[in-house]
Amino acid sequence: MKNLILLSSLFFIACSNNTPIHYSDKKEVPLNTIHWNEQTSQKLIADISSQMLKSSKFSTNKFYAFGHIRNDTLDHNVDTKLLADSIISILKKNGNLSFIEYDKKSPKHHIDGYCTGSIYGDMQHDSNQRIMDFILKIHCTDTKTTLSLWSGESQK
């Protein structure tokens, strides 16, 4: 019983200390991140669209669909639907490529190629700062052979 009273007293004394504890890491490097913004989005869209248009893997007499672009970044402001729609718009306008609406209920036999993607952040370190780069990867598959049709990435 004495031990319990002694232990309780020590606990209350320790908890009643109002002195704040501050932790500091002298080697801590500040995060100077490139936050997701319109310029980042436009640069990634223009770059990946340009790569796709330069590729000889796409044909104007075939039909393609664009699926989901997965957001693997910590930034929830990334609008992956806008990324996909903007890429499709550029490919239709500048490459005369045919993209059709596709959902999971649509038959895939009408589609010659199916594109999906992901965007993620890559932390770059140096002695003074850390900078977040965004990387957009797009992969297109030939739906008839299930082989890779085209793959590319853009970094900002």
C-alpha positions in Angstrom: 0.0 0.0 0.0 2.9 2.3 0.8 4.3 1.6 -2.7 1.1 2.6 -4.3 0.8 5.9 -2.4 4.5 6.6 -3.2 4.0 5.8 -6.9 0.8 7.9 -7.1 2.6 10.9 -5.4 5.4 10.7 -7.9 3.0 10.5 -10.8 1.1 13.6 -9.7 4.3 15.5 -9.1 5.6 14.6 -12.5 2.3 15.5 -14.2 1.9 18.9 -12.4 5.2 20.3 -13.9 4.0 23.1 -16.2 7.4 23.6 -17.8 7.0 23.1 -21.6 9.4 20.7 -23.3 10.9 21.9 -26.5 12.7 19.6 -29.0 15.0 21.0 -31.5 17.0 19.2 -34.1 20.1 21.3 -35.1 20.4 19.3 -38.3 16.8 19.8 -39.4 16.5 20.9 -43.1 13.5 23.1 -43.9 11.0 21.9 -46.5 10.8 24.4 -49.4 8.2 22.6 -51.4 6.8 23.3 -54.8 3.1 23.2 -54.1 0.7 22.0 -56.7 -0.4 24.9 -58.8 -1.7 25.8 -62.3 1.8 26.2 -63.8 2.9 22.8 -62.5 -0.3 21.3 -64.0 0.1 23.0 -67.4 3.8 22.1 -67.7 3.1 18.4 -67.0 0.2 18.3 -69.3 2.0 20.0 -72.2 5.1 17.8 -71.8 3.3 14.4 -71.6 1.0 15.4 -74.5 3.9 16.4 -76.6 5.6 13.1 -76.0 2.5 11.2 -76.9 2.0 13.3 -80.1 5.6 12.6 -81.2 5.2 8.9 -80.7 4.5 6.8 -83.8 2.5 4.3 -81.6 -0.8 6.2 -82.0 -2.9 6.1 -85.1 -5.6 8.4 -86.3 -7.8 5.5 -87.5 -7.9 3.9 -84.0 -9.9 4.6 -80.9 -8.4 5.2 -77.5 -9.7 5.7 -74.0 -8.2 7.3 -70.9 -8.7 5.8 -67.5 -7.9 7.0 -64.1 -4.8 8.9 -63.1 -4.0 7.9 -59.5 -2.8 10.6 -57.1 0.1 9.2 -55.1 1.2 12.7 -53.8 0.6 14.1 -50.4 -1.1 17.1 -52.0 -4.8 16.6 -52.3 -5.2 19.7 -54.6 -4.1 17.6 -57.6 -7.1 17.2 -59.9 -6.4 14.0 -61.7 -9.6 14.2 -63.8 -8.5 17.6 -65.1 -5.1 16.2 -66.0 -6.7 13.4 -68.0 -9.3 15.6 -69.7 -6.6 18.2 -70.6 -4.3 15.6 -72.1 -7.2 14.1 -74.1 -8.2 17.6 -75.4 -4.7 18.3 -76.6 -4.4 14.9 -78.3 -7.7 15.3 -80.0 -7.0 18.8 -81.2 -3.3 18.5 -82.2 -3.0 14.9 -83.2 -6.5 14.2 -84.5 -6.6 11.1 -82.2 -10.0 9.6 -81.3 -10.7 9.2 -77.6 -14.0 7.8 -76.5 -15.7 7.9 -73.1 -15.0 4.8 -71.2 -16.3 3.4 -68.0 -16.1 0.0 -66.4 -19.4 -1.0 -68.0 -18.3 -0.2 -71.5 -17.2 -3.0 -73.8 -13.4 -2.8 -74.3 -13.6 -4.4 -77.8 -14.3 -0.9 -79.3 -11.1 0.5 -77.9 -7.7 -0.1 -79.5 -5.7 1.5 -76.7 -6.3 2.2 -73.0 -4.2 4.8 -71.0 -3.9 5.1 -67.3 -1.4 6.9 -65.1 -0.2 8.1 -61.7 1.3 11.2 -60.3 3.6 11.2 -57.3 6.0 13.4 -55.5 9.8 13.0 -55.4 11.7 14.7 -52.5 15.0 16.2 -53.6 17.5 16.9 -50.8 20.6 19.0 -50.6 22.4 20.5 -47.6 20.1 23.6 -47.3 16.7 22.6 -48.4 14.3 19.9 -49.6 12.2 20.4 -52.7 9.2 18.4 -53.8 9.0 17.6 -57.6 5.9 16.1 -59.2 6.2 13.3 -61.6 3.4 12.3 -64.0 3.6 8.8 -65.5 1.2 7.7 -68.3 1.1 4.1 -69.6 -1.0 3.0 -72.6 -1.8 -0.6 -73.4 -2.9 -2.2 -76.7 -6.3 -3.7 -75.7 -6.1 -6.4 -78.3 -2.7 -7.8 -77.5 -2.5 -6.5 -73.9 1.1 -5.4 -74.7 2.5 -2.0 -73.8 1.6 0.5 -76.5 3.4 3.6 -75.0 4.8 4.8 -71.7 6.2 8.1 -70.7 6.7 10.5 -67.8 7.1 14.2 -67.1 8.7 15.9 -64.1 8.2 19.4 -62.7 
